[in-house]
Amino acid sequence: MSLDFLAAMAQASIARVERSRAECSEAQLRSLALARPAPVPLRLSSQGFDLIAEVKLRSPAAGRLGESTADLGARVAGYAHAGAAAVSILTEPARFDGSLEHLRLGAAALHGIVPAMRKDFLVDPYQVWEARAAGAGGVLVILRMLTDDSIRALLDAAVESGLFVLLEAFDEADLRHAAQLVEDYAGRVQLLVGVNCRDLATLEVVPGRLEALSRSLPRGVPAVAESGLSSAVDAARLARAGYGVALVGSALMRAADPGALVRSMLAAGRAAGS
């Protein structure tokens, strides 16, 4: 994910918003969203380590990960029953083969057990309302991609809609920005701060980056390790480094028994963090 990639994703996201807004105004969408049942809250375990399990059919780094959405409902329910605290669902269509329909299907299949999180390249509060209307309990916000004003507009929409927000960081500057947002929005919205350890130019996971950046994580907010985690050993390693949550996607999509992988990662992370 180069900066050019993020810029291209942002432009494509803007175009999607414009098309959707032409069909349904933001005021209409907001009314539809607020008419839905309250979002499912994110509840993190007292045992000290949690998993956000992800559904994605493709990624620029890993290529094709799934062929269809036929088993989407069973997959997300399996994640939840195995102990995942939330399920992340890709909705970006061009590079990840995602859609809002996937989010709707996934949120419905979870039956209120745990929240679904919309993972996308969000650029406009309209997309937060889309997430709420589709049944999501949370959204991802990529700090590197947006201005501070844009980030705060998304957070303000999350406050109003009752969604939790995972703030995604790539480096120390992002983490300083996240710390300021955590301070400014304290008590208004549930925030998590994630570190994505992929190199923005090569898409490769950078060994040791999660551990190195753990020293700069904001205090008093759950820290999420993102990208490159595939085993119980990884979960234990990141728990020891101070991360309380892992977001795992590709490994679960490829696993013969995703539920078993969820359970093993949770057990290892909790044992290491205790």
N, C-alpha and C positions, 0 to 999 in steps of 0.2 A: 504494500500500500504506500506508494510514493505520495508526496504532497500533491502532485498533479492528479493522482488517483483520487485522493480525498476531494480535491477541487472539482473533478469531473463528477464524482458521486453527489456532491452538493448541488451542482448545476442540474443534474438529472432529477434530484429530489425536488428542487424548486419547480421544475417543469411538471412533475407529478402533482404537486400541490395546486398549481395553476389549473390543471385539467380537472382535478377533483373539485376545486372551488367553483368552477364554472357549472358544475352539476349540482352542487349543494353548498350553500353559503356557510360561512363559519358560524353564524348565529343559528342556522338550522341544525348544523352538525352538533354544536354545543348543546342545544336542547335535546337532541336525540341521545347524546352521550349521558347527560344528567338524568334522563328518564330511565336509564338502565339501573339494575341493582348496584349497590355500592361495590366498589372494587374489592377483590379478595386481598386482605393485608399480607404483607411479607412478614413472616415470623421466623426469626433465626433461633437456632437451637441453643439451649443453655449448656450443651455439651461442647461448645466452642469451635466447631468447624462445620460449614455447610457447603452445599453444592447448588449451583444454578446449572441445570442441565439444558442443553440446547438442541433445537431441531433446525437443520439447514440442509437443503438438497445439494448445494454447491458452494464452494468458496474459491476465490482467486488463488489461494495458497494450496488448497488440497484437491481442487478439481471436483468431479462428480462424487457426491456422497449418498445420494438417494435417487431413486428413479421416479417415484410418484408420491402422492399424499395419501394413498390408500390406507396405509397403516399409521397415519399421523395421530389419530385419536388414541389408538392403543399404545403408541410409543410415549406420548406425553403422560398418559395415565400411568404407564409403567414407571416412568421417571418419578412421578409423585409418590407412588406406592412404595418405591424403593427408598424414599427418604429425601429426595431433592426438595429444597426450600422454595424453588421457583423454576419455571420453565421458560427459557429464552426462545423466541420464535422469530426467525428471519422473515422480514417482509419486503426486502429490496428485490425487485424483479430482474434487473438486467444482468447482474454478476452473481447473484445468490439464488436465483430461481424462486424467490419468495413472493408472498402476496398477503394482503390483508385477510383474504379468505383463509389462509393457513392460520392466522392469528385467531380468527373467529372459531374455526374448527378446534384448535388447540385449547382455547379458553373454555369452550363448551365441554370438551372432553374431560377437563380437570374437575368439573363439578364442584368448584369452590374449595377443593382440597388445598391447593396452593395457587399463587398468582401466576399468570402468564406475563411475560415481559416482551414488549415490542423492541426488537433489535433492528435498527435501520440507521440511515444517515439523515437524522432529523434536522430540519432547518427552520421550521415554522411551527408556531403553536397549533395551527390547524392539524398537524400530524399527531400531536398529543391528544387532541379531541378524537381523531380517528381511532387511536389506540383505545381510548376509554370506551368509545362506541362499539368497538369490536370485542370488548370484554377483558381487556388487559388490566393488570394491576400495577404495571410499571413500564418504564421506557429507558432506553439507553441514550445518553447525550455525549457526543464525542467532542471533548474540549478543544482539541487541536484544530478542528474544522471550522470553528465558529468564533465570531466576535463575542466579547463579554455581554454586550447588549442582547445579542441573539440568544445566548445561553440563558440569560436571566428571563427573557420572554418565554422560553420553553419551561423554565422552572416555575414561573408564575402560573402558567397553564397547568402544570403538574400539581401545584398547590391547590388550585381551584377544583381540579378534577379528582384529587385524592390519590394520585399515583405516586409510587416510589420512583426514584431516579438513580440509575447507575451512571456516575460521572466517569468517563473513560479517559485516562491519562497515558501518555507515552514517555514522559521525561520529567525531570525535576521542575521545570517551569510549569508544566501542566499541573503537577501536584501542588505547587504554591497557589496556583489559580483555584484549584479544587478546595484547598484549605480555606481560602477567603470565602468561597461560596458556602462551604459548610458553616462557617461562622455567621455569615449574613442570613442564611436560611434556617438557622437553628430553631427547632420547635415548630416550623411551618410545613416541612416536607421531609419524608424519610429519604435520606441520602446514603448511598454507598459510593466508595471511591475505588475504581478499578485501575490496574496497571496492565496494559497490553504490551507484551514483550516482543512483538514482531518488529523487525526492522522495516521502516517505512519505505525503503527503496527496494529491498530484495524480497520482502515477504517472509524471510526466514526468521525463525525464533532465535533470539539472541541469548545464548547461555549465560546465566548469572544475572541478567538484567532485573528480574523480579526481586532477587535477594539484594542487589545493590540499591534499588529504589525503595526497598522496604524501610530504609532509614529516613526517607523523606515523606512517608505516608502521614497524612493528617491524623491527629490523635482524636479519640472519641468517636470514631465513625468506622463502620465495618470496611475492611480492606479486601478487595477482590483480586485474585490472581487470574489473569486472562491469557489464553493462547499457549499451546504447547504442552498442556497437562494431559497425560494419557494413562496414568497408573496410580496405584496406591502409594508407590514410592514417591512419585511427584507430589501427591497430596500431603504426605508426611513432611517432605522437604519444605514445602511452602508454608505449612502450618508452623513449623519451627522458625521460619523466617518472619512470622508475625501476621500472615494472612489468615483471616477467619472464614473466607469464602473462596471457592474456586469455580470459575465458569468453564465448563467442559462441553465441547461440541463435536469436533471431528472424531475423537476417540469413541464417543458414544454412538455416533452414526455408523461407525465401522464395526462396533463390537457385536459379537455373536449373541451375547447376553448383556444388553445395556444395564438392566437392573442389577445384575451381579457386580458390574463395574462401579455403578453408583454406590452400592453398599460397601464395597471394598475400599473405595476412596474415602468415604465418610468415616469408616472405622479407623483407617490409618491416620487420617487427618486429626481425628479426635484423640486418638491415643498419643500422637506426637505433641499435640497442643495442650494436653492436660498436665 
